[in-house]
């Protein structure tokens, strides 16, 4: 009898947790996190990969083929290549047309509040992408750090508690300086700060 009750309670708990997962994906469904990898950090550097992720923690990313006569090898930084591991020949062979990526990004961001952990640099690279492709950018970039601060306040976490949760996320979600995984980690950081009681469920999605 006790075993049946325990099994029933377990199923009820799992059902509640499943409902929490569905609720959070609906509640934050208009949030999107993006990340940009670039040819360098200097003026004139250009985006080489863009990725984004929603609250479902499913990321998407695309390599971007350099625009002929606009994005050249002269703006390529070997030190940046060492960080993200994306080579000049690789993006020329496997990258997508910059115009296509611009349209795909606009479509993904349509109706979303879009966040970046490095909005100053990412905004500059996005500006260059849309300017050089002649496509109008249809979204605004917001600071992910500010959103995380709001989540900490709403969850009433002490600074050391918030840092502990962030460290747990960092340990489970990789940060290889690639646009897809990096945007996914940013989304996970926010989710765990907004819903610390679901830490284990979020970690399980890594």
DAFENHU-V559603 format. One record per pair of residues at least 6 apart in sequence whose ideal C-beta (glycine too) atoms are under 8 Angstrom apart, sorted by the first residue. I is the first residue (numbers start at 1). J is the second residue. D is the distance in Angstrom with one decimal. If there is no record, write none. Layout:
i: (I/I)
j: (J/J)
d: (D/D)
//
This chain:
i: (17/17/20/20/20/21/21/24/24/24/24/24/25/25/25/27/28/28/28/28/28/29/29/30/30/30/31/31/31/31/31/31/31/31/32/32/32/32/32/32/32/32/32/33/33/33/33/33/33/33/33/33/33/33/33/33/34/34/34/34/34/34/34/34/34/34/34/34/34/35/35/35/35/35/35/35/35/35/35/35/35/36/36/36/36/36/36/36/36/36/36/37/37/37/37/37/37/37/37/37/38/38/38/38/38/38/38/39/39/39/39/39/39/39/39/39/39/40/40/40/40/40/41/41/41/42/42/44/45/45/45/45/46/46/46/46/46/46/46/46/46/47/47/47/47/47/48/48/48/48/48/48/48/49/49/49/49/49/49/49/49/49/50/50/50/50/50/50/50/51/51/51/51/51/51/51/51/51/51/52/52/52/52/52/52/52/52/52/53/53/53/53/53/53/53/54/54/55/55/57/57/57/57/57/57/58/59/59/59/59/60/60/61/61/61/61/62/62/62/62/63/63/63/63/63/63/64/64/64/64/64/64/65/65/65/65/65/65/66/66/66/66/66/66/67/67/67/70/71/71/73/76/81/81/83/84/84/84/85/85/85/86/98/98/98/99/99/99/101/102/102/102/102/102/103/105/105/106/106/106/106/106/109/109/110/110/112/113/114/114/114/114/115/115/115/115/115/115/115/116/116/116/116/116/116/116/117/117/117/117/119/119/119/119/122/123/126/126/127/130/130/144/144/144/147/148/148/148/151/151/151/152/152/152/154/155/155/155/155/155/157/157/157/161/162/165/165/165/165/166/166/166/168/168/168/169/169/169/169/169/169/170/170/172/172/172/173/173/173/173/173/174/174/175/175/175/176/188/188/188/191/191/192/192/192/195)
j: (198/201/195/198/201/198/201/55/191/194/195/198/54/55/56/55/54/55/190/191/194/54/55/111/112/113/54/55/112/113/115/147/187/190/52/53/54/108/109/112/113/114/115/52/53/54/114/115/116/117/144/183/184/186/187/190/50/51/52/53/105/109/114/115/116/122/141/179/183/50/51/52/116/117/118/122/179/180/182/183/186/47/49/50/116/118/121/122/125/126/179/47/48/49/50/84/86/177/178/179/45/46/47/48/80/121/125/45/46/47/48/66/71/75/76/77/80/75/76/77/79/80/77/80/121/75/77/75/75/77/80/125/66/67/70/71/75/125/128/129/132/64/125/126/128/129/63/64/66/84/86/91/95/61/62/63/64/84/86/91/178/179/61/62/64/101/105/129/179/59/60/61/62/178/179/180/181/182/183/59/60/61/105/108/109/114/179/183/59/60/180/183/184/186/187/112/187/187/191/184/187/188/191/202/205/184/180/181/183/184/108/180/178/179/180/183/95/96/101/104/86/90/91/94/95/96/91/95/96/98/101/129/91/92/95/96/97/98/72/88/91/92/95/98/98/132/133/132/98/132/88/88/87/88/177/176/177/178/176/177/178/178/129/132/133/133/134/135/129/129/130/133/135/137/135/126/129/135/136/137/138/139/138/139/138/139/139/142/139/140/141/142/141/142/143/144/147/186/190/122/123/141/142/143/144/186/144/145/182/186/141/142/143/144/141/141/137/141/137/136/137/186/189/190/190/189/190/193/190/193/194/159/162/193/194/162/193/194/195/196/165/193/196/196/193/192/193/196/199/189/192/193/192/199/203/185/188/189/192/202/203/185/189/188/203/206/181/184/185/188/206/181/185/181/182/185/182/202/205/206/198/202/198/199/202/202)
d: (7.5/6.0/7.5/5.9/7.3/7.5/6.2/6.3/6.8/7.8/5.9/7.1/8.0/5.2/5.5/7.9/7.9/4.1/7.9/7.4/7.5/7.1/6.5/6.5/5.5/5.6/6.8/5.9/6.8/5.6/6.8/7.9/7.7/7.5/5.5/7.3/5.5/6.8/6.0/4.1/7.2/5.1/7.1/6.5/5.2/7.7/7.7/5.0/7.2/7.8/6.3/4.7/7.8/4.4/4.6/7.5/6.7/6.8/4.4/8.0/7.7/7.6/5.9/7.3/5.7/6.9/7.6/7.7/5.6/7.4/5.2/7.6/6.9/7.4/8.0/7.2/4.4/7.7/4.2/4.1/7.0/5.1/7.2/5.4/7.6/8.0/7.4/4.6/4.8/6.8/6.4/7.1/5.5/4.2/7.8/4.6/6.4/6.6/6.6/5.2/4.9/6.4/5.4/6.0/6.6/7.5/5.3/4.7/5.2/7.8/5.6/8.0/7.2/5.4/5.1/6.1/6.3/6.4/6.9/3.2/7.7/4.7/7.1/6.6/7.1/7.6/6.9/4.8/5.6/6.8/7.5/7.4/6.9/7.8/7.9/4.3/6.2/6.8/5.7/7.5/7.7/5.7/4.3/7.3/7.0/5.3/6.6/5.7/7.8/7.5/5.4/5.4/7.4/6.0/6.9/5.2/6.4/7.2/6.1/7.8/6.7/4.5/6.7/6.0/6.7/6.2/6.0/7.7/5.5/5.7/6.3/3.2/7.5/7.2/2.9/3.9/7.7/6.9/4.7/6.9/5.9/7.6/7.4/5.5/7.5/7.9/7.9/5.3/4.0/7.4/7.3/4.2/4.4/7.3/4.6/8.0/6.8/6.3/6.4/5.8/5.9/6.1/7.6/7.7/4.9/8.0/4.0/6.7/5.6/4.3/7.0/6.6/7.0/4.5/3.5/7.6/7.9/5.1/5.1/6.7/6.9/7.5/5.1/5.7/4.1/6.5/6.7/5.1/6.3/5.3/5.2/7.5/5.9/6.0/3.3/6.2/6.1/6.6/7.1/7.9/6.6/6.5/7.3/7.8/5.2/5.5/7.3/5.2/7.9/7.4/6.1/5.5/6.1/7.5/5.0/7.9/4.5/6.2/7.6/7.5/7.5/7.9/6.3/6.8/5.0/4.5/7.6/6.3/7.3/5.9/5.8/4.6/3.9/8.0/6.3/8.0/8.0/7.0/7.9/7.1/4.6/6.9/6.9/3.9/6.8/7.5/6.8/6.3/5.0/6.9/5.7/6.4/7.5/5.1/7.1/4.1/5.7/7.0/7.7/4.3/7.4/5.3/7.4/7.2/5.9/7.9/4.6/6.7/7.9/5.1/5.0/6.9/5.0/7.7/6.3/5.0/6.3/6.9/7.4/6.6/4.3/5.4/7.8/6.9/5.9/6.3/5.6/5.5/5.9/4.0/4.1/7.8/4.6/5.5/6.8/8.0/6.2/6.4/7.5/5.6/7.2/6.9/6.5/7.6/6.0/4.9/6.1/5.6/6.4/5.7/7.4/7.2/7.0/6.4/6.7/6.8/4.9/5.2/5.3/7.2/7.6/7.2/7.9/7.7/4.9/4.0/7.2/6.2/4.1/5.0/5.2/5.3/7.2/6.9/5.9/5.6/7.4/5.9/7.5/7.4/7.5/5.4/7.5/5.6/5.1/7.6)
//
